[in-house]
Amino acid sequence: MQIMATRDIITDLTDLTHPLPEPPGDGDEPDGWSALCEEVAEDREAYEQGLLLTWENEDDFDPLLGKIGAARNAMLAAEARMRLLIAYGREFTRPRPYRLEDLARAAGMSISGVRTAYDDDEVADVARLTGARPARRPAEAP
């Protein structure tokens, strides 16, 4: 019984994570349609096999909970990357910083959200990762 349940959840997770492309509506196959379908099919197969192997070889692995955790980790990483990008746009661009309004629109945030989205840690990380110096921050007093 567990094998059937495993297959169903694996198939469902594959469908949710790597959906099949929608067929073109006008009956004509657009350029690259077949290649796209093949690429998605390969991605789906690799994803399913990876889930099955993990399910079979790791004790207490739950594929749904594992994928929710992975999605959360990806979301946190994307948020951290966005904070770095906002810090870069406000503190490192010359001759002037990006406007708060423009960054807010791009980030899907309010202006006040952009203003407080990053702190000195992100500014230091941008400087370390790029080798650039902040354009707007005054030197710290001794």
C-alpha positions in Angstrom: 0.0 0.0 0.0 2.9 2.4 0.8 4.3 2.0 -2.7 1.0 3.1 -4.3 0.8 6.1 -2.0 4.4 6.9 -2.6 3.9 6.9 -6.4 0.8 9.1 -6.1 2.5 11.7 -4.0 5.7 11.6 -6.2 3.6 12.0 -9.3 1.6 14.8 -7.8 4.7 16.7 -6.6 6.2 16.3 -10.1 3.0 17.7 -11.6 3.1 20.7 -9.2 6.8 21.4 -9.5 7.4 20.7 -13.2 4.0 21.2 -14.9 3.7 20.1 -18.5 3.7 23.1 -20.9 0.3 24.1 -22.2 -0.2 23.2 -25.8 -0.4 26.0 -28.3 -3.9 27.1 -29.0 -3.9 27.7 -32.8 -3.0 24.1 -33.8 0.4 25.2 -35.3 3.5 24.0 -33.4 5.6 27.1 -32.6 9.3 27.0 -33.0 10.9 25.0 -30.3 7.7 23.5 -28.9 9.0 19.9 -29.3 12.3 20.8 -27.7 10.5 22.5 -24.8 8.3 19.4 -24.2 11.3 17.1 -24.3 13.2 19.3 -21.9 10.3 19.4 -19.4 9.9 15.6 -19.7 13.6 15.1 -18.9 13.3 17.5 -15.9 10.2 15.7 -14.7 11.9 12.3 -15.0 15.0 13.4 -13.1 12.9 15.1 -10.4 10.7 11.9 -9.9 13.8 9.7 -9.8 15.5 12.0 -7.3 12.4 11.9 -5.0 12.0 8.2 -5.3 15.7 7.6 -4.5 15.5 9.9 -1.5 12.3 8.3 -0.3 13.8 4.8 -0.5 17.2 5.6 1.0 16.5 8.2 3.8 14.6 7.2 7.0 11.8 9.4 7.9 11.8 11.3 4.6 8.5 12.8 3.7 8.6 14.1 0.1 5.9 16.8 0.6 7.4 18.1 3.8 10.9 18.0 2.2 9.7 20.0 -0.8 7.9 22.5 1.3 11.2 23.0 3.3 13.2 23.3 0.1 10.7 25.9 -1.2 11.0 27.8 2.0 14.8 27.8 1.8 14.6 29.0 -1.8 12.3 31.8 -0.7 14.6 32.9 2.1 17.6 32.8 -0.3 15.6 34.9 -2.8 14.7 37.4 -0.1 18.3 37.7 1.0 19.4 38.2 -2.6 16.8 40.9 -3.0 18.0 42.7 0.1 21.6 42.7 -1.3 20.3 44.0 -4.6 18.3 46.8 -2.9 21.4 47.7 -0.8 23.4 47.8 -4.0 20.9 50.0 -5.7 20.7 52.4 -2.8 24.3 52.5 -1.6 26.7 51.6 -4.4 25.4 53.1 -7.6 26.9 56.3 -9.0 26.4 59.1 -9.6 23.2 58.7 -7.6 21.2 55.9 -5.9 18.2 54.3 -7.5 15.0 56.0 -6.5 13.1 54.4 -3.7 9.9 54.4 -5.8 11.6 52.4 -8.6 13.1 49.9 -6.3 9.8 49.5 -4.4 8.0 48.8 -7.7 10.5 46.2 -8.8 10.6 44.5 -5.4 6.8 44.6 -4.9 7.3 46.5 -1.7 6.4 49.9 -0.2 8.8 52.7 -0.2 9.2 52.4 3.5 9.8 48.7 3.1 12.6 49.3 0.7 14.1 51.9 3.0 14.3 49.4 5.8 14.9 46.2 3.7 18.6 46.2 4.3 21.0 47.2 7.0 24.8 47.5 7.5 25.3 43.8 7.2 23.9 43.7 3.7 26.0 46.8 2.8 29.1 45.0 4.1 28.2 41.9 2.1 27.7 43.8 -1.1 31.1 45.5 -0.6 32.7 42.1 0.2 31.1 40.4 -2.8 31.7 43.1 -5.4 34.8 44.8 -4.1 32.9 48.1 -4.5 32.7 50.9 -1.9 29.4 52.4 -0.8 28.9 55.7 -2.5 26.6 57.2 0.1 27.8 56.0 3.4 30.1 58.4 5.3 33.2 56.9 6.8 32.8 55.9 10.4 34.2 58.2 13.1 37.1 56.7 15.2 
